[in-house]
Amino acid sequence: QVQLVESGGNLVQAGESLRLSCAASGSVSLYVMGWYRQAQGKERELVATITNSGRTDYADFAKGRFTISKDHAKNAIFLQMNGLSREDTAVYYCNARHTFSQKTSWGQGAQVTVAS
């Protein structure tokens, strides 16, 4: 299983943008990669996923504002977030799910705080 480390979390103002990174300890070519988030007092929810072939899927709240991408050479994925609002405040987690075994890895999380 790959180990995942997120970075890029920060405090930003409403309307600003932020880019999260997730570095994997090894190749992610056999994984479906994704970003999840968990706001205080709420359940963890899916933000976006990207397959090995590059197919992406987004939660409704992320469509048109967030973009997930992958860099195979760097064994990393990214989440570009634009037009942030207070409702986007949460801990964002990177996730890797093996295509065949379905085993899952999680990063430690990156705090994103949006001030109005």
LOZAFI-105703 format. One record per residue (C-alpha): residue number from 1; chain; x, y, z. Coordinates in steps of 0.2 Angstrom, whole numbers, plus 5000, padded with zeros to 4 digits. Example, Ala and Ser with C-alpha at 12.3 -4.5 7.8 and 13.67 -1.06 7.14 Angstrom:
# residues 2
LONU    n  chain     x     y     z
LONU    1      A  5062  4978  5039
LONU    2      A  5068  4995  5036
***
This chain:
# residues 116
LONU    n  chain     x     y     z
LONU    1      A  5000  5000  5000
LONU    2      A  5006  5017  4996
LONU    3      A  5009  5030  5009
LONU    4      A  5001  5047  5006
LONU    5      A  5006  5064  5012
LONU    6      A  4995  5080  5009
LONU    7      A  5002  5098  5008
LONU    8      A  4995  5115  5003
LONU    9      A  4982  5117  5016
LONU   10      A  4980  5135  5022
LONU   11      A  4969  5149  5028
LONU   12      A  4962  5159  5013
LONU   13      A  4949  5172  5010
LONU   14      A  4932  5169  5002
LONU   15      A  4934  5169  4984
LONU   16      A  4952  5165  4983
LONU   17      A  4960  5149  4976
LONU   18      A  4971  5135  4984
LONU   19      A  4980  5120  4977
LONU   20      A  4982  5104  4987
LONU   21      A  4995  5091  4983
LONU   22      A  4996  5073  4988
LONU   23      A  5013  5064  4986
LONU   24      A  5013  5045  4986
LONU   25      A  5027  5034  4992
LONU   26      A  5026  5024  4976
LONU   27      A  5018  5022  4959
LONU   28      A  4999  5026  4959
LONU   29      A  4996  5019  4942
LONU   30      A  4985  5004  4949
LONU   31      A  4975  5016  4960
LONU   32      A  4960  5026  4959
LONU   33      A  4965  5042  4968
LONU   34      A  4953  5054  4976
LONU   35      A  4951  5069  4988
LONU   36      A  4939  5068  5002
LONU   37      A  4935  5081  5015
LONU   38      A  4928  5082  5033
LONU   39      A  4921  5097  5041
LONU   40      A  4920  5099  5059
LONU   41      A  4905  5089  5066
LONU   42      A  4901  5081  5049
LONU   43      A  4904  5065  5040
LONU   44      A  4919  5063  5028
LONU   45      A  4913  5066  5010
LONU   46      A  4919  5063  4993
LONU   47      A  4926  5078  4983
LONU   48      A  4933  5071  4967
LONU   49      A  4942  5055  4960
LONU   50      A  4953  5052  4946
LONU   51      A  4956  5035  4938
LONU   52      A  4972  5028  4930
LONU   53      A  4966  5033  4913
LONU   54      A  4962  5050  4919
LONU   55      A  4944  5049  4920
LONU   56      A  4938  5061  4933
LONU   57      A  4922  5062  4944
LONU   58      A  4916  5076  4955
LONU   59      A  4904  5079  4969
LONU   60      A  4891  5092  4964
LONU   61      A  4898  5105  4975
LONU   62      A  4915  5103  4967
LONU   63      A  4909  5104  4949
LONU   64      A  4915  5119  4940
LONU   65      A  4926  5125  4955
LONU   66      A  4938  5111  4959
LONU   67      A  4949  5101  4947
LONU   68      A  4958  5085  4951
LONU   69      A  4974  5080  4942
LONU   70      A  4987  5068  4942
LONU   71      A  5006  5068  4938
LONU   72      A  5012  5050  4935
LONU   73      A  5030  5055  4935
LONU   74      A  5029  5062  4952
LONU   75      A  5017  5050  4959
LONU   76      A  5006  5064  4965
LONU   77      A  4989  5071  4963
LONU   78      A  4982  5088  4965
LONU   79      A  4966  5097  4969
LONU   80      A  4965  5115  4962
LONU   81      A  4951  5124  4971
LONU   82      A  4944  5140  4965
LONU   83      A  4930  5152  4971
LONU   84      A  4932  5145  4989
LONU   85      A  4918  5149  5002
LONU   86      A  4917  5146  5021
LONU   87      A  4907  5130  5017
LONU   88      A  4923  5123  5010
LONU   89      A  4932  5124  5026
LONU   90      A  4937  5106  5031
LONU   91      A  4951  5094  5033
LONU   92      A  4955  5087  5015
LONU   93      A  4961  5069  5014
LONU   94      A  4970  5061  5000
LONU   95      A  4964  5043  4996
LONU   96      A  4971  5029  4986
LONU   97      A  4961  5013  4982
LONU   98      A  4970  4999  4973
LONU   99      A  4961  4994  4957
LONU  100      A  4962  4975  4960
LONU  101      A  4963  4972  4979
LONU  102      A  4952  4987  4984
LONU  103      A  4964  4991  4998
LONU  104      A  4963  5009  5003
LONU  105      A  4976  5021  5010
LONU  106      A  4973  5038  5018
LONU  107      A  4984  5053  5020
LONU  108      A  4985  5062  5037
LONU  109      A  4974  5077  5030
LONU  110      A  4977  5095  5026
LONU  111      A  4967  5109  5035
LONU  112      A  4958  5121  5023
LONU  113      A  4950  5136  5031
LONU  114      A  4941  5149  5022
LONU  115      A  4937  5166  5030
LONU  116      A  4924  5177  5025
***
